[in-house]
Amino acid sequence: MHKTLSVTDYMVKKPITFRPEQSIHDAIKILLRNKISGGTVINEAGEIIGIISEKDCLNVMVDSIYHNMPPGNVKDYMSTNVITVSKQSAIVEVANKFLNSNFKRFPVVDDAKCLVGQISRADVLRAVKDMQSTTWQEVNQNNTHTVIKENYKDVSVKH
């Protein structure tokens, strides 16, 4: 039996965050410079109030070109429908949440609902890769023996 993988084993522990009054152009520069697809928006009290994503930022172009509007701040573009996960969550629970939503990342919170990290789909994929090397077995059978490939090592069992 293998140990249950936790969200804390794979989450980013010091995620990049944004402020609601921050310029949207600054947020876009930060996303591009850090090669991330989004981040949590927190207020002065440290409370999670939104998420800003690449998709949200695409609205800057639409507003500028089609609506002749000047770009605003993060609060003007962020999504306020924030789904968080607990730092006690098992990674399989988080994978299931991703499968049942369109979100690419979730803020990770402690019992007081304070931000302690962020988990992305890519982070969960790292857990899948780690599980493959430690828990899955490939079984090949023929008439004389069974070969079990475990952790990339062959173990032969005679019939």
C-alpha positions in Angstrom: 0.0 0.0 0.0 1.3 3.5 -0.8 1.2 6.7 1.2 -1.6 9.1 0.2 -0.2 12.0 -1.7 -1.1 15.3 -0.2 -1.7 18.7 -2.0 1.1 20.1 0.2 3.6 17.7 -1.5 3.0 19.3 -4.9 1.6 22.8 -4.4 3.6 26.0 -5.0 4.3 27.2 -1.5 5.0 30.9 -2.3 2.5 31.7 -5.1 2.6 35.0 -6.9 -0.4 37.0 -5.9 -2.1 40.2 -7.2 -3.8 43.1 -5.6 -7.2 44.3 -6.9 -6.0 47.9 -7.5 -2.9 46.7 -9.4 -2.7 47.7 -13.1 -3.9 45.0 -15.4 -0.9 45.6 -17.6 1.4 45.0 -14.6 -0.4 41.8 -13.9 0.0 40.7 -17.6 3.7 41.4 -17.4 4.1 39.4 -14.2 2.2 36.4 -15.7 4.4 36.5 -18.8 7.7 37.0 -17.0 7.0 34.2 -14.6 5.5 31.9 -17.2 2.3 31.3 -15.2 -1.3 31.2 -16.3 -2.8 33.0 -13.4 -2.7 33.8 -9.7 -4.8 34.6 -6.7 -6.0 38.1 -5.9 -5.9 39.2 -2.3 -7.0 42.3 -0.5 -5.1 44.3 2.1 -6.3 42.0 4.9 -4.8 39.0 3.0 -8.3 37.6 2.1 -8.8 35.8 -1.2 -11.1 37.9 -3.3 -10.5 36.6 -6.8 -8.4 34.9 -9.4 -6.8 36.6 -12.5 -6.0 34.3 -15.4 -4.7 34.6 -18.9 -8.3 34.2 -20.1 -9.4 37.1 -17.9 -6.5 39.2 -19.3 -7.7 38.6 -22.9 -10.6 40.9 -22.1 -8.1 43.9 -22.1 -7.7 43.5 -25.8 -11.5 43.2 -26.5 -12.3 46.2 -24.3 -9.6 48.3 -26.0 -10.4 47.4 -29.6 -14.1 46.7 -29.7 -15.3 49.0 -26.9 -12.6 51.7 -27.0 -12.2 51.5 -23.2 -8.9 52.2 -21.4 -7.4 49.3 -19.5 -8.2 49.1 -15.9 -7.1 47.3 -12.8 -7.0 43.7 -11.8 -10.3 44.0 -10.0 -11.9 45.0 -13.3 -11.0 41.7 -15.0 -10.6 39.1 -12.2 -12.9 36.2 -11.7 -14.6 36.3 -8.3 -15.9 32.7 -8.4 -12.9 31.3 -6.4 -12.8 27.6 -5.5 -10.2 26.8 -2.9 -8.8 23.5 -1.7 -7.7 22.7 1.9 -4.0 22.0 2.6 -5.2 18.7 4.1 -6.6 17.5 0.7 -5.4 14.4 -0.9 -4.0 15.0 -4.4 -6.6 12.6 -5.8 -9.4 14.9 -4.5 -7.8 17.8 -6.2 -7.5 15.9 -9.5 -11.2 15.1 -9.2 -12.0 18.8 -8.7 -10.0 19.7 -11.8 -11.9 17.0 -13.8 -15.2 18.6 -12.7 -14.3 22.2 -13.4 -12.7 24.4 -16.1 -10.2 25.9 -13.6 -6.5 25.4 -14.2 -5.4 26.3 -10.7 -6.8 26.4 -7.1 -5.6 28.5 -4.2 -4.7 26.2 -1.2 -5.9 27.5 2.2 -5.3 26.5 5.8 -8.1 26.1 8.4 -8.4 29.9 8.8 -8.9 30.2 5.0 -5.5 32.0 4.6 -3.6 31.4 1.4 -0.8 28.9 1.9 -0.1 27.9 -1.7 -1.5 27.2 -5.1 -2.0 23.9 -7.0 -2.3 23.7 -10.8 -3.1 20.9 -13.2 0.6 20.6 -14.0 1.3 20.1 -10.3 -1.2 17.2 -10.2 0.4 15.7 -13.3 3.7 15.6 -11.4 1.9 13.5 -8.8 0.7 11.1 -11.6 4.2 10.7 -12.8 5.4 10.0 -9.2 2.6 7.5 -8.7 3.6 5.6 -11.9 7.1 5.0 -10.7 6.1 3.7 -7.3 2.7 2.1 -7.4 1.7 0.8 -10.8 2.6 -2.6 -12.0 2.7 -4.0 -15.5 1.9 -7.7 -15.6 2.8 -9.9 -18.6 1.8 -13.6 -18.5 2.7 -16.5 -20.8 2.5 -20.2 -20.3 5.7 -20.6 -18.2 5.9 -17.6 -15.9 4.5 -14.2 -15.0 6.7 -11.1 -15.3 5.8 -8.2 -13.0 7.4 -4.8 -13.8 7.5 -2.9 -10.6 9.4 0.4 -10.2 11.0 -0.3 -13.6 12.6 -3.5 -12.4 11.6 -6.9 -13.7 10.6 -9.6 -11.2 10.0 -13.1 -12.6 7.6 -15.5 -10.9 7.7 -19.2 -12.1 4.4 -21.1 -12.4 
